[in-house]
């Protein structure tokens, strides 16, 4: 596992955590990263290019207060395509988690898939079941957290995100722009 325990490779051919991260049954808010959590500027991999979506950190705090596991699920084909390295992604993710922590917004985990079937030749060039619309990252989170799927949801900005939610059997919303806090609030169940 990586030095930063909250960042996890979501692919099924990797070893899941030996430790159940939570024994308390609770719902999960699965959030896509680029386009939902941050402004999608195309293959964001540096802190200076990262811009939080307005309202996302207060929305994450509201999820924390409602006892939701906040889990980012992100396809990172830029790694597979050779646009940036896996270490670049991990470095940005550590920075992102630290920034959110400073704002009192706890992100429980970041699951990612670096693979792409049309990527550069090498270990990342494959069709991976973790890559959305596949459900591998969601399934990995379910193995490592005690999730109440009936109350869980996913917010994404692409049809592939929604396809993953449908295949996994959870509620979903498409976020294109607007008030992310209201969209997340509409999914929170007391």
C-alpha positions as a Python dict, from the first residue, in 0.01 Angstrom:
ca = {
    (1, 'X'): (0, 0, 0),
    (2, 'X'): (111, 355, -57),
    (3, 'X'): (248, 576, 218),
    (4, 'X'): (-80, 765, 203),
    (5, 'X'): (-336, 502, 303),
    (6, 'X'): (-635, 687, 161),
    (7, 'X'): (-513, 663, -200),
    (8, 'X'): (-591, 321, -346),
    (9, 'X'): (-548, 154, -681),
    (10, 'X'): (-902, 43, -762),
    (11, 'X'): (-814, -237, -1001),
    (12, 'X'): (-917, -596, -923),
    (13, 'X'): (-572, -747, -988),
    (14, 'X'): (-426, -560, -690),
    (15, 'X'): (-435, -684, -333),
    (16, 'X'): (-722, -534, -133),
    (17, 'X'): (-654, -394, 209),
    (18, 'X'): (-629, -664, 474),
    (19, 'X'): (-803, -434, 718),
    (20, 'X'): (-1168, -343, 694),
    (21, 'X'): (-1142, 34, 703),
    (22, 'X'): (-1474, 75, 879),
    (23, 'X'): (-1689, -177, 1064),
    (24, 'X'): (-1982, 63, 1097),
    (25, 'X'): (-2242, 27, 821),
    (26, 'X'): (-2274, 365, 652),
    (27, 'X'): (-2361, 502, 311),
    (28, 'X'): (-2103, 624, 63),
    (29, 'X'): (-2094, 934, -151),
    (30, 'X'): (-1890, 835, -458),
    (31, 'X'): (-1763, 1147, -634),
    (32, 'X'): (-1585, 1163, -967),
    (33, 'X'): (-1281, 1388, -950),
    (34, 'X'): (-1229, 1589, -1271),
    (35, 'X'): (-1547, 1780, -1350),
    (36, 'X'): (-1714, 1723, -1012),
    (37, 'X'): (-1458, 1775, -735),
    (38, 'X'): (-1240, 2006, -942),
    (39, 'X'): (-1263, 2202, -1264),
    (40, 'X'): (-1183, 1971, -1555),
    (41, 'X'): (-898, 2135, -1741),
    (42, 'X'): (-789, 1819, -1915),
    (43, 'X'): (-553, 1576, -1745),
    (44, 'X'): (-501, 1780, -1428),
    (45, 'X'): (-194, 1644, -1247),
    (46, 'X'): (-27, 1946, -1086),
    (47, 'X'): (-148, 2142, -780),
    (48, 'X'): (-115, 2473, -966),
    (49, 'X'): (-368, 2348, -1224),
    (50, 'X'): (-613, 2214, -964),
    (51, 'X'): (-917, 2428, -881),
    (52, 'X'): (-1183, 2301, -639),
    (53, 'X'): (-1539, 2316, -770),
    (54, 'X'): (-1711, 2602, -584),
    (55, 'X'): (-1902, 2460, -288),
    (56, 'X'): (-1746, 2112, -294),
    (57, 'X'): (-1559, 2143, 37),
    (58, 'X'): (-1868, 2258, 233),
    (59, 'X'): (-2062, 1976, 62),
    (60, 'X'): (-1799, 1725, 176),
    (61, 'X'): (-1825, 1863, 531),
    (62, 'X'): (-2204, 1812, 512),
    (63, 'X'): (-2146, 1452, 404),
    (64, 'X'): (-1904, 1406, 695),
    (65, 'X'): (-2166, 1546, 935),
    (66, 'X'): (-2424, 1301, 794),
    (67, 'X'): (-2179, 1009, 846),
    (68, 'X'): (-2125, 931, 477),
    (69, 'X'): (-1801, 776, 359),
    (70, 'X'): (-1667, 1025, 104),
    (71, 'X'): (-1494, 830, -172),
    (72, 'X'): (-1348, 970, -491),
    (73, 'X'): (-1351, 733, -790),
    (74, 'X'): (-1146, 856, -1083),
    (75, 'X'): (-1037, 722, -1419),
    (76, 'X'): (-683, 846, -1474),
    (77, 'X'): (-619, 756, -1836),
    (78, 'X'): (-356, 1031, -1852),
    (79, 'X'): (-124, 786, -1677),
    (80, 'X'): (-192, 512, -1931),
    (81, 'X'): (-159, 755, -2219),
    (82, 'X'): (179, 875, -2090),
    (83, 'X'): (71, 1236, -2023),
    (84, 'X'): (191, 1217, -1662),
    (85, 'X'): (321, 952, -1425),
    (86, 'X'): (148, 758, -1153),
    (87, 'X'): (373, 939, -903),
    (88, 'X'): (245, 1273, -1042),
    (89, 'X'): (-111, 1155, -972),
    (90, 'X'): (-21, 1032, -623),
    (91, 'X'): (155, 1358, -541),
    (92, 'X'): (-145, 1565, -651),
    (93, 'X'): (-379, 1335, -457),
    (94, 'X'): (-175, 1374, -138),
    (95, 'X'): (-180, 1753, -185),
    (96, 'X'): (-557, 1745, -248),
    (97, 'X'): (-627, 1537, 64),
    (98, 'X'): (-409, 1766, 277),
    (99, 'X'): (-589, 2076, 143),
    (100, 'X'): (-930, 1923, 215),
    (101, 'X'): (-817, 1815, 565),
    (102, 'X'): (-711, 2175, 639),
    (103, 'X'): (-1062, 2286, 545),
    (104, 'X'): (-1222, 2025, 771),
    (105, 'X'): (-1350, 1819, 476),
    (106, 'X'): (-1253, 1452, 525),
    (107, 'X'): (-1214, 1243, 213),
    (108, 'X'): (-1212, 880, 325),
    (109, 'X'): (-1048, 737, 13),
    (110, 'X'): (-943, 806, -344),
    (111, 'X'): (-971, 506, -578),
    (112, 'X'): (-819, 537, -922),
    (113, 'X'): (-768, 339, -1239),
    (114, 'X'): (-462, 434, -1449),
    (115, 'X'): (-543, 199, -1737),
    (116, 'X'): (-664, 274, -2088),
    (117, 'X'): (-704, 23, -2371),
    (118, 'X'): (-558, 269, -2624),
    (119, 'X'): (-277, 390, -2399),
    (120, 'X'): (95, 378, -2453),
    (121, 'X'): (235, 24, -2484),
    (122, 'X'): (319, -110, -2141),
    (123, 'X'): (155, -217, -1816),
    (124, 'X'): (-120, 48, -1826),
    (125, 'X'): (-249, -48, -2170),
    (126, 'X'): (-546, -271, -2102),
    (127, 'X'): (-921, -273, -2068),
    (128, 'X'): (-957, -279, -1690),
    (129, 'X'): (-1289, -356, -1515),
    (130, 'X'): (-1213, -78, -1266),
    (131, 'X'): (-1229, 187, -1539),
    (132, 'X'): (-1573, 346, -1535),
    (133, 'X'): (-1826, 249, -1661),
    (134, 'X'): (-1686, -64, -1499),
    (135, 'X'): (-1760, -108, -1132),
    (136, 'X'): (-1420, -224, -1007),
    (137, 'X'): (-1344, 86, -798),
    (138, 'X'): (-1689, 77, -641),
    (139, 'X'): (-1657, -293, -568),
    (140, 'X'): (-1314, -239, -411),
    (141, 'X'): (-1459, 31, -184),
    (142, 'X'): (-1741, -205, -88),
    (143, 'X'): (-1484, -468, 14),
    (144, 'X'): (-1281, -223, 220),
    (145, 'X'): (-1562, -23, 381),
    (146, 'X'): (-1889, -143, 532),
    (147, 'X'): (-2123, 29, 288),
    (148, 'X'): (-2497, 72, 300),
    (149, 'X'): (-2554, 54, -77),
    (150, 'X'): (-2924, 136, -42),
    (151, 'X'): (-2831, 487, 78),
    (152, 'X'): (-2517, 533, -133),
    (153, 'X'): (-2491, 745, -447),
    (154, 'X'): (-2250, 860, -716),
    (155, 'X'): (-2211, 1203, -875),
    (156, 'X'): (-2027, 1221, -1204),
    (157, 'X'): (-1999, 1443, -1508),
    (158, 'X'): (-1994, 1177, -1781),
    (159, 'X'): (-2214, 896, -1899),
    (160, 'X'): (-1941, 648, -1799),
    (161, 'X'): (-1979, 761, -1436),
    (162, 'X'): (-2353, 707, -1448),
    (163, 'X'): (-2305, 370, -1617),
    (164, 'X'): (-2090, 259, -1325),
    (165, 'X'): (-2353, 372, -1074),
    (166, 'X'): (-2632, 192, -1260),
    (167, 'X'): (-2429, -129, -1291),
    (168, 'X'): (-2339, -110, -921),
    (169, 'X'): (-2703, -50, -823),
    (170, 'X'): (-2684, 292, -656),
    (171, 'X'): (-2843, 632, -711),
    (172, 'X'): (-2664, 885, -925),
    (173, 'X'): (-2669, 1241, -1053),
    (174, 'X'): (-2504, 1402, -1351),
    (175, 'X'): (-2321, 1723, -1263),
    (176, 'X'): (-2248, 1955, -1552),
    (177, 'X'): (-2241, 2288, -1370),
    (178, 'X'): (-2430, 2476, -1103),
    (179, 'X'): (-2468, 2424, -732),
    (180, 'X'): (-2284, 2108, -626),
    (181, 'X'): (-2387, 2163, -263),
    (182, 'X'): (-2758, 2138, -353),
    (183, 'X'): (-2706, 1830, -566),
    (184, 'X'): (-2518, 1652, -285),
    (185, 'X'): (-2770, 1773, -24),
    (186, 'X'): (-3053, 1620, -228),
    (187, 'X'): (-2892, 1275, -185),
    (188, 'X'): (-2820, 1295, 189),
    (189, 'X'): (-3060, 1087, 394),
    (190, 'X'): (-3097, 1135, 764),
}
